[in-house]
Amino acid sequence: MKSTAFSTSKRSADEVIKRALSSVREHLGMEIAYLSEIEGNDSVFRAVDAPGLEDLVKPGDRRSLDDVYCRHIVEGRLPSLIANTADIPMTASMPITTQVPIGSHVSVPIRREDGSVYGMFCCLSPTPNPSLNKRDLAIMEMFADLCADQVNGAITEAKAYDAQSATIRKILDTRDFRVVYQPIYHLDSNRPSGFEALCRFQSEPYRTPDIWFAEAEAVGLGIDLELAVIDAALDGFAQLPEDVYLSVNASPATATSGRLSEVFDGRPLGRIVLEITEHSAIEDPAALMAELEAWRSRGLILAIDDAGAGYSGLQQIVQLSPDILKLDMSLTSGIDTDAAKRSLAAAMVHFATEQRSVIVAEGIETEAELTTLRKIGVHRGQGWFLGKPASLEDVCAALLQGPSAKQA
């Protein structure tokens, strides 16, 4: 599946080429205009403008280069402009001239940026056209240059897309990432209630996780990458105590993909928190709710991530009725000195209490923030002040040591 951005750009290029074909065909007074690509020994029609003659030629049709004019024009055996094919012995003797038929023909090579021939920009008519002249050829070349720009732009984007896709597929094949775990503490007891699994990519060049996931989504592999990370994260259950949960992240697209069973089947669902990001609109809330409710009925715990900073705020929260609300770190940061943030956080605590949900504050970085959140009544918290993301071995070692003095 191509990315939305790539597909949109491709459609835009196709529209420019289609308009160019229509304009030059009408200017020359000819019946058929097309853009072809040379593939091996074939000429493949990529775009066609032939009103009323669609049964004669259409995109995707192909002809052998041995049967058409293309190769002869590129190699100089035939001119680009032929006002009357009967006047030139080569075209007069070629079977295609009478089969189509072709009475007049104008064709200009489309070249890639490296100078190689991509294909042909062509107009033809079943009747001779003695009025065709050098000015017409110049106009044809102008439109051909315009289409060449579009073709080369699409080629460049396709190469970038393929390279990006290959990089993501390599990550998936080799599991070239690692999972770290950040503790989530009960703020009243200073004991970890769970851990959030976070992904760190090791491939070069270095990119933050959000960029890697965005690039995976752009090449149609976003769901595959999310599921691979969730699967690796849930392997951590083997080493964690049975009284803590594991929190994993998934986009609405992954949640509604019908593929959660690939990572959840056989896992302790009652200890899994699925965090749904709130940064983008949910395209099909009904489908998402149906899918999530099916899993929740089996014990899965639902959380809304980054609450207070997302696309549609309370609307999505009310629709999904999550078990856990995670306050975005933009709301947590500096909450001890910002009355507006304190008021909003307090309101969300009240809302969560009414809904029988739990509030988790993300991004706690100072003792003052932690103290304020406790006073407001926030139930749980995570952040560098409480514990940095770490390997599973370090997480388990920290559990044995108990809460640190700064959290007490």
C-alpha positions as CSV (number, residue, x, y, z in Angstrom):
1,M,0.0,0.0,0.0
2,K,1.4,3.4,-1.0
3,S,1.5,6.2,1.4
4,T,-1.2,8.9,1.3
5,A,1.4,11.6,0.5
6,F,2.9,9.5,-2.2
7,S,-0.5,8.6,-3.7
8,T,-1.6,12.2,-3.6
9,S,1.6,13.4,-5.4
10,K,1.1,10.6,-7.9
11,R,-2.5,11.6,-8.6
12,S,-1.4,15.2,-9.0
13,A,1.3,14.2,-11.6
14,D,-1.3,12.0,-13.4
15,E,-3.7,15.0,-13.6
16,V,-1.0,17.3,-15.1
17,I,0.0,14.7,-17.7
18,K,-3.7,14.1,-18.6
19,R,-4.3,17.8,-19.1
20,A,-1.1,18.1,-21.2
21,L,-2.2,15.3,-23.4
22,S,-5.7,16.7,-23.9
23,S,-4.3,20.2,-24.6
24,V,-1.7,19.2,-27.2
25,R,-4.1,16.8,-28.9
26,E,-6.7,19.5,-29.3
27,H,-4.1,22.0,-30.4
28,L,-2.8,19.7,-33.2
29,G,-6.4,18.6,-34.1
30,M,-5.5,14.9,-33.7
31,E,-7.5,12.0,-32.3
32,I,-5.2,10.2,-30.0
33,A,-2.5,11.4,-27.5
34,Y,-0.6,9.2,-25.1
35,L,2.4,8.9,-22.8
36,S,4.2,5.6,-23.0
37,E,6.9,3.9,-21.0
38,I,9.5,1.6,-22.5
39,E,9.8,-1.6,-20.6
40,G,12.2,-4.1,-22.1
41,N,11.1,-4.6,-25.6
42,D,7.6,-3.2,-25.1
43,S,6.0,0.2,-25.2
44,V,3.4,0.5,-22.4
45,F,0.7,3.1,-22.5
46,R,0.7,4.9,-19.2
47,A,-1.7,7.8,-19.9
48,V,-4.1,8.1,-22.8
49,D,-6.4,10.9,-24.1
50,A,-8.5,9.5,-27.0
51,P,-12.2,10.6,-26.6
52,G,-14.5,8.0,-28.3
53,L,-11.6,5.7,-29.1
54,E,-11.1,4.1,-25.7
55,D,-11.6,0.7,-27.2
56,L,-8.7,1.2,-29.5
57,V,-6.1,2.3,-26.9
58,K,-6.2,2.5,-23.1
59,P,-3.7,2.7,-20.2
60,G,-1.9,-0.5,-19.6
61,D,-2.0,-1.7,-23.2
62,R,1.4,-2.6,-24.6
63,R,3.0,-3.2,-28.0
64,S,6.3,-4.6,-29.0
65,L,8.9,-2.0,-29.9
66,D,9.5,-4.0,-33.1
67,D,6.0,-3.0,-34.2
68,V,5.8,0.7,-33.4
69,Y,7.6,3.9,-34.4
70,C,9.2,4.6,-30.9
71,R,12.6,3.0,-31.3
72,H,13.0,4.4,-34.8
73,I,12.3,7.9,-33.6
74,V,14.6,7.7,-30.6
75,E,17.5,6.3,-32.8
76,G,16.9,8.9,-35.6
77,R,15.6,6.6,-38.3
78,L,12.2,8.4,-38.3
79,P,11.5,12.1,-37.7
80,S,9.6,13.3,-34.6
81,L,6.9,14.9,-36.9
82,I,5.3,13.0,-39.7
83,A,2.6,14.9,-41.5
84,N,1.8,12.0,-43.8
85,T,2.9,8.5,-43.0
86,A,2.5,7.5,-46.7
87,D,5.3,9.8,-47.7
88,I,7.9,7.9,-45.7
89,P,8.8,4.4,-46.9
90,M,9.5,3.0,-43.5
91,T,6.2,4.1,-41.9
92,A,4.3,3.2,-45.1
93,S,5.6,-0.4,-44.9
94,M,5.0,-1.0,-41.2
95,P,1.8,-3.1,-40.5
96,I,0.8,-0.8,-37.6
97,T,0.3,2.1,-40.0
98,T,-2.6,0.5,-41.7
99,Q,-3.8,-1.5,-38.7
100,V,-4.5,1.5,-36.4
101,P,-4.5,3.3,-38.9
102,I,-1.9,6.1,-38.6
103,G,-2.1,8.9,-41.1
104,S,0.0,11.5,-39.2
105,H,2.2,11.2,-36.2
106,V,4.1,13.5,-33.8
107,S,6.3,12.0,-31.0
108,V,8.9,13.3,-28.6
109,P,11.1,11.1,-26.3
110,I,10.6,11.6,-22.5
111,R,13.9,11.3,-20.8
112,R,14.8,10.5,-17.2
113,E,17.1,12.8,-15.3
114,D,20.1,10.6,-16.2
115,G,19.4,11.1,-19.9
116,S,18.0,7.6,-20.6
117,V,14.7,7.3,-22.4
118,Y,11.7,6.7,-20.2
119,G,9.2,6.6,-23.1
120,M,7.4,8.7,-25.6
121,F,5.0,11.7,-25.6
122,C,2.9,11.1,-28.7
123,C,-0.1,12.3,-30.8
124,L,-1.5,10.6,-33.9
125,S,-4.4,10.7,-36.3
126,P,-5.8,8.3,-38.8
127,T,-5.7,10.9,-41.5
128,P,-2.7,12.9,-42.9
129,N,-2.3,16.4,-41.6
130,P,-0.2,18.5,-44.0
131,S,-0.6,21.6,-41.8
132,L,1.8,20.2,-39.1
133,N,5.0,22.2,-38.9
134,K,8.0,23.0,-36.7
135,R,6.0,25.3,-34.5
136,D,3.7,22.4,-33.7
137,L,6.7,20.2,-32.9
138,A,8.0,23.0,-30.6
139,I,4.7,23.1,-28.7
140,M,4.8,19.3,-28.5
141,E,8.3,19.4,-27.0
142,M,7.1,22.0,-24.5
143,F,4.3,19.8,-23.3
144,A,6.7,16.8,-23.3
145,D,9.1,18.7,-21.1
146,L,6.3,19.4,-18.7
147,C,5.3,15.7,-18.5
148,A,9.0,14.8,-18.1
149,D,9.2,16.9,-15.0
150,Q,6.1,15.0,-13.6
151,V,7.5,11.6,-14.6
152,N,10.9,12.3,-13.0
153,G,9.3,13.7,-9.9
154,A,7.3,10.5,-9.6
155,I,10.3,8.3,-10.2
156,T,12.3,10.2,-7.5
157,E,9.4,9.7,-5.0
158,A,9.0,6.1,-5.9
159,K,12.7,5.5,-5.3
160,A,12.5,7.2,-1.9
161,Y,9.4,5.2,-1.1
162,D,11.0,1.9,-2.0
163,A,14.1,2.8,0.0
164,Q,12.1,3.7,3.0
165,S,10.0,0.6,2.7
166,A,13.1,-1.6,2.5
167,T,14.5,0.1,5.6
168,I,11.3,-0.6,7.6
169,R,11.1,-4.2,6.3
170,K,14.7,-4.8,7.4
171,I,13.8,-3.5,10.9
172,L,10.9,-5.9,11.0
173,D,12.9,-8.9,9.7
174,T,15.8,-8.4,12.1
175,R,13.8,-6.9,15.0
176,D,16.4,-4.0,15.0
177,F,14.9,-2.2,17.9
178,R,14.9,-2.7,21.7
179,V,12.2,-2.3,24.3
180,V,12.7,-0.3,27.5
181,Y,10.3,-0.1,30.4
182,Q,9.3,2.9,32.4
183,P,7.7,2.4,35.9
184,I,4.3,3.8,36.6
185,Y,3.9,4.5,40.3
186,H,1.0,4.6,42.7
187,L,1.4,8.1,44.1
188,D,0.0,7.2,47.5
189,S,2.2,4.2,48.1
190,N,5.2,4.9,46.0
191,R,5.0,1.4,44.6
192,P,5.1,0.5,40.9
193,S,1.7,-0.5,39.6
194,G,2.9,-1.2,36.1
195,F,5.4,-0.4,33.4
196,E,5.0,1.3,30.0
197,A,6.9,-0.4,27.2
198,L,8.7,2.1,25.0
199,C,10.6,1.4,21.7
200,R,14.1,2.5,20.9
201,F,15.4,2.0,17.3
202,Q,19.0,1.1,16.6
203,S,19.1,1.6,12.8
204,E,21.0,4.5,11.3
205,P,20.5,7.3,10.9
206,Y,19.3,8.0,14.4
207,R,15.6,9.1,14.5
208,T,13.3,9.4,17.4
209,P,10.6,6.6,17.7
210,D,7.8,8.9,16.5
211,I,9.7,9.5,13.2
212,W,10.3,5.8,12.7
213,F,6.6,5.0,13.3
214,A,5.5,7.8,11.0
215,E,7.8,6.5,8.3
216,A,6.5,3.0,8.7
217,E,3.0,4.3,8.4
218,A,3.9,6.3,5.3
219,V,4.9,3.1,3.5
220,G,2.0,1.0,4.7
221,L,3.9,-0.8,7.4
222,G,2.8,1.2,10.5
223,I,0.6,-1.6,11.8
224,D,3.2,-4.2,11.2
225,L,5.8,-2.2,13.2
226,E,3.5,-1.5,16.0
227,L,2.5,-5.1,16.4
228,A,6.2,-6.2,16.2
229,V,7.0,-3.8,19.1
230,I,4.0,-4.9,21.2
231,D,4.9,-8.5,20.7
232,A,8.5,-7.9,21.8
233,A,7.4,-5.8,24.8
234,L,4.9,-8.5,26.0
235,D,7.8,-11.0,26.2
236,G,8.7,-9.0,29.3
237,F,6.0,-10.7,31.3
238,A,8.2,-13.6,31.8
239,Q,10.5,-11.6,34.1
240,L,8.0,-9.2,35.8
241,P,6.2,-9.8,39.0
242,E,2.6,-11.0,38.7
243,D,1.2,-7.9,40.5
244,V,2.2,-5.4,37.9
245,Y,0.7,-4.6,34.5
246,L,2.4,-3.9,31.2
247,S,1.3,-0.9,29.1
248,V,1.7,-0.9,25.3
249,N,0.9,1.7,22.7
250,A,-1.2,1.3,19.6
251,S,-2.8,3.7,17.1
252,P,-6.5,3.5,16.3
253,A,-5.5,2.0,12.9
254,T,-3.7,-0.9,14.6
255,A,-6.5,-1.4,17.2
256,T,-9.1,-1.7,14.4
257,S,-6.9,-3.8,12.0
258,G,-8.3,-7.1,13.3
259,R,-4.7,-8.2,14.0
260,L,-4.4,-7.7,17.8
261,S,-4.8,-11.4,18.2
262,E,-1.4,-11.8,16.7
263,V,0.1,-10.4,19.9
264,F,-2.5,-10.8,22.5
265,D,-3.6,-14.4,22.2
266,G,-2.1,-16.5,24.9
267,R,-1.0,-13.4,26.9
268,P,-2.4,-12.4,30.4
269,L,-4.9,-9.9,29.2
270,G,-5.8,-8.8,32.7
271,R,-2.3,-7.4,33.0
272,I,-2.1,-5.7,29.6
273,V,-3.0,-2.0,29.3
274,L,-3.5,-0.9,25.7
275,E,-2.8,2.8,25.3
276,I,-4.6,4.4,22.3
277,T,-3.0,7.6,21.2
278,E,-5.3,10.7,21.2
279,H,-3.2,12.7,18.7
280,S,-5.3,12.0,15.6
281,A,-9.0,11.8,14.8
282,I,-10.5,8.3,15.0
283,E,-11.9,7.6,11.5
284,D,-14.4,5.0,12.6
285,P,-15.2,5.3,16.3
286,A,-17.9,2.6,16.2
287,A,-15.5,0.1,14.7
288,L,-12.8,1.0,17.3
289,M,-15.2,0.7,20.2
290,A,-16.5,-2.6,19.0
291,E,-13.0,-4.0,18.6
292,L,-11.8,-2.7,22.0
293,E,-14.9,-3.9,23.8
294,A,-14.4,-7.4,22.5
295,W,-10.9,-7.4,24.0
296,R,-12.0,-5.6,27.2
297,S,-14.6,-8.3,27.8
298,R,-11.7,-10.8,27.9
299,G,-9.9,-8.7,30.5
300,L,-7.8,-6.2,28.5
301,I,-7.4,-2.8,30.2
302,L,-7.9,0.4,28.0
303,A,-6.0,3.7,28.4
304,I,-6.2,6.9,26.5
305,D,-2.7,8.3,26.0
306,D,-1.8,12.0,26.0
307,A,-5.2,13.1,27.3
308,G,-5.5,16.9,27.2
309,A,-3.3,17.4,24.2
310,G,-5.0,15.4,21.5
311,Y,-7.2,15.9,18.5
312,S,-10.7,15.9,19.9
313,G,-10.2,16.0,23.6
314,L,-13.0,14.8,25.8
315,Q,-15.2,13.7,22.9
316,Q,-13.0,10.7,22.2
317,I,-12.5,10.1,25.9
318,V,-16.3,9.9,26.5
319,Q,-16.8,7.7,23.5
320,L,-14.2,5.1,24.5
321,S,-14.8,5.3,28.3
322,P,-11.3,4.1,29.1
323,D,-10.1,2.4,32.3
324,I,-7.1,4.8,32.5
325,L,-6.6,8.4,31.4
326,K,-3.0,9.5,30.9
327,L,-2.4,13.2,31.4
328,D,-0.1,14.5,28.7
329,M,3.3,15.8,29.9
330,S,2.5,19.2,28.5
331,L,-0.2,19.4,31.2
332,T,2.1,17.9,33.9
333,S,5.1,20.1,33.1
334,G,5.2,23.1,35.5
335,I,1.8,22.3,37.0
336,D,3.1,23.4,40.4
337,T,3.4,27.0,39.1
338,D,0.4,27.1,36.7
339,A,-3.0,27.6,38.1
340,A,-4.8,26.9,34.8
341,K,-3.0,23.5,34.5
342,R,-3.9,22.6,38.1
343,S,-7.5,23.4,37.5
344,L,-7.7,21.3,34.3
345,A,-5.9,18.4,36.0
346,A,-8.2,18.6,39.0
347,A,-11.2,18.6,36.6
348,M,-9.9,15.5,34.9
349,V,-9.4,13.8,38.2
350,H,-13.0,14.5,39.1
351,F,-14.1,13.3,35.7
352,A,-12.1,10.1,36.0
353,T,-13.5,9.5,39.5
354,E,-17.1,9.9,38.2
355,Q,-16.2,7.5,35.3
356,R,-14.5,5.0,37.7
357,S,-11.3,5.5,35.7
358,V,-7.7,6.0,36.9
359,I,-5.6,9.1,36.2
360,V,-1.9,8.6,35.3
361,A,0.3,11.8,35.0
362,E,3.1,11.5,32.4
363,G,6.3,13.4,32.3
364,I,6.9,14.1,36.0
365,E,10.3,15.7,36.2
366,T,10.4,17.6,39.5
367,E,9.5,17.0,43.2
368,A,7.3,20.1,43.1
369,E,5.3,18.6,40.2
370,L,4.9,15.3,42.0
371,T,3.8,17.0,45.2
372,T,1.2,19.1,43.4
373,L,-0.2,16.1,41.5
374,R,-0.6,14.2,44.8
375,K,-2.5,17.2,46.3
376,I,-4.8,17.3,43.3
377,G,-5.6,13.6,43.8
378,V,-3.9,12.1,40.7
379,H,-3.7,8.4,41.2
380,R,-0.6,7.3,39.4
381,G,2.4,8.9,37.7
382,Q,5.5,8.3,35.6
383,G,8.4,10.4,34.5
384,W,12.1,10.7,34.8
385,F,11.8,12.0,38.4
386,L,10.2,8.7,39.3
387,G,12.2,6.4,37.0
388,K,13.8,6.5,33.6
389,P,13.0,4.0,30.9
390,A,15.4,1.1,31.3
391,S,16.1,-2.4,30.2
392,L,14.1,-5.2,31.7
393,E,17.0,-6.4,33.8
394,D,17.5,-2.9,35.4
395,V,13.7,-2.6,35.9
396,C,13.6,-5.9,37.8
397,A,16.6,-4.9,39.9
398,A,14.9,-1.6,40.8
399,L,11.8,-3.5,41.9
400,L,13.9,-5.5,44.4
401,Q,15.4,-2.3,45.8
402,G,12.0,-0.7,46.5
403,P,11.1,3.0,46.1
404,S,13.9,5.6,46.1
405,A,14.2,8.2,48.8
406,K,13.2,11.1,46.5
407,Q,9.9,9.5,45.8
408,A,9.0,8.9,49.5
